[in-house]
């Protein structure tokens, strides 16, 4: 496997693509900032989706926006089973979050600049480098700007794609480009189960209902009990994200 990877990196077109990327670092940074400044909390990704659609078009692809808001395009390639590369459009921050850039040395501080401004700009410039240097693939390549990855989005964009995949019944391999850094590459499927737990009771008001069972307190007790019980299977994690009431 390592020899195959080395052969790919030795290809002159791949070397030219790396040089193309290296020479345009300031342009890549500018794109990352521009895209991140388009607010895109879950269920409100449409403006950023239109921008990604336009960028895909400029690259020479023929993108579309599906019924749920995903931006979908295909890159030329041959073979049967496609490779699908997706970067999620949404951020974890609500629409009211000020999107103000701060620089500390070479570091950029801006809500969403990493998750997932970094993934989106990486996808765009990989496509640009490939097109610029005439790189073709032995398998079809589909690219996505998918909605609803964060929080209450509940992976709705990817769920929609796989219910009716644009590549039909063919098997695929999926690459998610998400966040910054190359410290970790996850090469196995990562499952996500999300639950909404509702508790009701007669309490809740700090004065009129004082002393009655309060659902928020009961829920907090349940969270504490679960979190300190030591119940965890190898390879799993859990989180309690939001309480409303």
VENMO-V38760 format. One record per backbone hydrogen bond with DSSP energy under -1.0 kcal/mol. CO is the residue of the C=O (numbers start at 1). NH is the residue of the N-H. If there is no record, write none. Layout:
BEGIN
co: <CO CO>
nh: <NH NH>
END
This chain:
BEGIN
co: <1 2 3 4 5 6 8 11 12 13 14 15 16 17 18 19 21 24 25 26 27 28 29 30 31 32 33 35 40 41 45 46 47 48 49 50 51 52 53 54 55 56 64 66 70 71 72 73 75 82 83 84 85 86 87 94 98 102 104 107 109 110 112 116 117 118 119 120 121 122 123 124 125 126 127 128 129 130 131 137 140 141 142 143 144 145 146 147 148 150 151 153 155 156 157 158 159 160 165 167 173 175 207 209 213 214 215 216 217 218 219 220 221 222 223 224 233>
nh: <5 6 7 8 9 10 11 15 16 17 18 19 20 21 22 23 24 28 29 30 31 32 33 34 35 36 37 38 91 44 49 50 51 52 53 54 55 56 57 58 59 61 72 69 66 145 64 143 141 173 142 175 144 177 146 97 100 109 107 104 102 113 117 120 121 122 123 124 125 126 127 128 129 130 131 132 133 135 134 78 83 75 85 73 87 71 89 157 155 153 154 156 159 160 161 162 163 164 168 170 84 86 210 212 203 218 219 220 221 222 223 224 225 226 227 228 236>
END
